[in-house]
């Protein structure tokens, strides 16, 4: 699944969250540049949070939350929520 959203008013940035729930690959890019990536084959937490700041002159706090169920997470829907400055601006399902 890919969740793409824009951040900022005067200083615009495009954030992309990519996640493959079967293989566990996750990456976050800002304006096409990789911010982070990881491989999650096993996780104890039910909510995985990724927090970072976007912008130089116009700074915004971004938080992406990926929720999963306790059992068989790879075979069930995993909602993803994107917040900018504590406001929900995008959501999707992996």
C-alpha positions in Angstrom: 0.0 0.0 0.0 1.1 3.5 -0.7 -0.2 6.5 1.3 0.8 9.8 -0.3 0.0 13.3 1.1 1.3 16.9 0.9 2.6 18.9 3.8 2.9 22.7 4.1 1.3 25.7 2.6 4.1 28.0 1.4 6.8 25.3 1.5 5.2 22.2 0.0 6.5 18.7 0.5 5.2 15.3 -0.7 5.4 12.5 1.8 5.0 8.8 0.7 4.5 5.9 3.1 4.9 2.5 1.5 4.2 -0.8 3.2 4.0 -4.4 2.1 2.2 -6.3 4.8 3.1 -9.7 3.5 6.9 -9.2 3.2 7.2 -6.5 5.9 9.0 -3.9 3.8 8.3 -0.3 4.9 9.7 3.0 3.6 9.0 6.7 4.0 10.2 9.2 1.5 9.9 13.0 1.5 10.1 14.7 -1.9 11.4 11.5 -3.4 14.3 11.2 -0.9 14.3 8.2 1.4 13.8 9.2 5.0 13.7 5.7 6.5 13.1 2.1 5.6 12.9 -1.1 7.5 12.0 -4.8 7.3 9.4 -5.9 9.9 9.1 -9.7 10.0 7.9 -9.7 13.7 6.5 -7.1 15.9 5.2 -7.1 19.5 3.5 -3.6 19.4 0.0 -3.3 17.9 0.6 0.3 16.8 3.8 1.3 15.1 4.5 5.1 15.1 6.9 7.0 12.8 7.4 10.6 13.8 9.5 13.2 11.9 9.6 17.0 11.0 9.1 18.2 7.5 10.2 21.6 6.2 13.0 24.1 6.8 11.3 27.5 7.1 7.7 26.1 7.5 8.2 23.2 9.9 5.4 20.6 10.5 5.3 17.6 12.8 4.3 14.4 10.9 3.2 11.2 12.6 2.3 8.1 10.7 0.6 5.2 12.7 0.2 1.7 11.4 -2.2 -0.4 13.4 -2.4 -4.2 13.3 -4.4 -7.0 14.8 -2.9 -9.5 17.3 -3.2 -12.6 15.2 -2.5 -13.2 11.5 -1.7 -9.5 10.8 -0.3 -10.3 7.4 -3.7 -11.6 6.3 -5.9 -8.9 7.8 -6.4 -5.2 7.1 -3.9 -2.9 8.7 -5.2 0.7 8.9 -2.6 3.5 8.4 -3.2 7.1 9.6 -1.2 10.2 8.8 -1.2 13.2 11.1 0.3 16.6 10.4 0.5 18.9 13.4 -1.9 16.5 15.3 -4.6 16.7 12.6 -5.6 13.6 10.6 -4.9 14.4 7.0 -4.8 11.0 5.3 -5.6 7.3 5.9 -5.5 4.1 4.1 -5.5 0.3 4.6 -2.7 -2.1 3.9 
